[in-house]
Amino acid sequence: MTKTAQTYIQTLQLLPHPEGGFYRETYRSPQTVTVARAADDLQVPRSASTGIYFLLERGNFSAFHHIRSDEMWHFYAGQALEVLELADNGHLRCTRLGPDMAQGEVFQHLVPANTWFASRVAAGGAFSLVGCTVAPGFDFADFEMADRMALLAAYPQHRPTILALTR
């Protein structure tokens, strides 16, 4: 039986994600760590680690955003997912998560904390099911959606990509 995106969305009970796609949190560590809050460096507790399922379908994307923690991506099913990162030096990096190692795809990829990044299903793909593990754990207070105009000002050489992957 061929599994479709809708099969995974229903079976895994995925919900719409604010950055695009569908997700469900599958793990939140009961252990906590203390981190500096972005706005004022006040020390706040965070879960030591969190994990989610994340699914994107063709035509949708996870818009450029960043979080204050490292995020490890894991490929599970479907077709390749492109993870695009904007580095401080202006470089645009594209990593393909997927099963085809002969084509340079990888099963895991780390996006460092505070890196602007977005993702989309690779050309020709129908959907990608991945997992994301965040440490210290994900908290929406540490999440920032990119402002299109600010990214264009900082990375004018990547205008087509920024226009395609911001809302």
C-alpha positions in Angstrom: 0.0 0.0 0.0 1.4 3.4 -1.0 1.2 5.9 1.9 0.1 9.4 1.0 0.6 12.6 2.9 -3.0 12.4 4.1 -2.4 8.9 5.4 0.4 10.2 7.6 -1.5 13.3 8.6 -4.4 11.3 9.8 -2.5 8.3 11.3 0.0 10.5 13.2 -2.7 13.0 14.1 -0.7 15.9 12.7 -2.0 19.5 13.1 -1.3 22.7 11.0 2.0 24.3 12.0 2.3 28.2 12.1 5.4 28.1 9.9 3.7 25.9 7.3 3.1 22.1 7.0 1.8 19.8 9.7 3.3 18.6 13.0 2.7 16.9 16.3 4.9 17.0 19.3 6.0 13.5 20.3 8.4 14.2 23.2 9.0 16.8 25.8 11.7 16.0 28.3 10.6 16.4 31.9 14.1 17.6 32.8 14.6 21.4 32.5 17.6 23.6 31.8 18.0 27.3 32.2 18.6 29.5 29.2 18.8 33.3 28.6 15.6 34.8 27.2 16.1 36.7 23.9 14.5 40.0 24.9 16.5 40.7 28.0 18.8 37.8 28.8 16.6 36.9 31.9 17.3 33.2 32.8 14.2 31.1 32.1 13.5 27.3 32.3 13.2 25.2 29.1 12.7 21.5 28.6 16.0 19.8 28.0 14.8 18.4 24.6 11.7 18.1 22.4 10.8 16.1 19.4 8.1 16.4 16.7 6.9 14.8 13.5 6.8 17.4 10.7 5.2 16.9 7.2 5.3 19.2 4.2 3.4 18.7 1.0 4.4 19.9 -2.5 3.4 23.5 -2.9 3.7 24.3 0.8 6.8 25.4 2.6 8.2 26.1 6.1 8.8 29.8 6.0 12.2 31.3 7.0 12.4 31.5 10.8 14.9 30.9 13.5 14.9 29.5 17.0 17.3 29.9 19.9 18.2 26.2 20.1 20.0 23.7 17.8 17.5 21.7 15.7 18.3 18.2 14.4 16.3 17.1 11.4 15.6 13.4 10.6 14.2 12.0 7.4 11.4 9.4 7.7 9.3 9.0 4.6 8.2 10.5 1.3 10.6 12.4 -1.0 13.5 14.6 -0.3 13.1 17.8 1.8 15.4 20.8 1.1 16.5 22.7 4.2 17.8 26.1 3.2 19.9 28.1 5.7 21.1 31.7 5.5 24.6 32.1 7.1 25.9 35.4 8.6 28.5 35.5 5.8 25.7 35.7 3.2 26.1 32.1 2.0 22.9 30.1 1.2 23.2 26.4 2.1 20.8 23.8 0.8 20.8 20.4 2.4 18.6 17.6 1.1 17.1 15.3 3.7 16.2 12.0 2.0 16.9 8.3 1.3 19.1 8.7 -1.8 22.7 8.9 -0.4 24.0 8.4 -4.0 22.4 11.8 -4.8 23.9 13.5 -1.7 20.8 13.2 0.4 21.3 12.7 4.2 19.1 11.1 6.9 20.0 13.8 9.5 21.0 17.4 9.4 21.7 20.0 12.2 20.5 23.6 11.9 22.5 25.6 14.5 20.7 27.9 16.9 19.8 31.3 15.7 20.2 30.4 12.0 17.5 31.7 9.5 16.2 28.6 7.8 13.3 27.4 5.7 12.3 24.1 4.1 10.4 22.8 1.1 9.7 19.5 -0.7 12.4 19.0 -3.4 11.3 19.3 -7.0 9.2 16.4 -8.2 8.3 15.3 -4.7 4.8 14.9 -3.3 5.6 15.2 0.4 8.3 14.8 3.0 7.8 13.4 6.5 10.6 14.3 8.9 11.3 14.6 12.6 12.9 17.6 14.4 14.7 17.2 17.7 15.4 20.5 19.5 17.8 21.0 22.5 17.2 22.9 24.7 13.6 22.1 24.0 11.4 24.1 21.6 9.3 26.9 23.1 7.3 29.3 20.9 8.8 32.2 23.0 12.1 31.3 21.3 10.7 31.2 17.8 10.8 34.2 15.3 9.3 34.2 11.9 11.5 36.2 9.4 10.4 39.5 8.2 10.6 39.4 4.4 11.9 43.0 3.9 14.6 42.6 6.7 15.9 39.4 5.1 15.9 41.0 1.6 18.0 43.9 3.0 20.4 41.5 4.7 20.7 39.0 1.9 19.8 40.8 -1.4 21.7 38.2 -3.4 19.1 35.6 -2.4 16.0 37.6 -3.4 14.3 34.8 -5.4 14.7 32.3 -2.5 13.6 34.7 0.1 10.5 35.8 -1.9 9.6 32.1 -2.4 10.0 31.1 1.2 8.6 34.0 3.2 4.9 35.0 3.8 
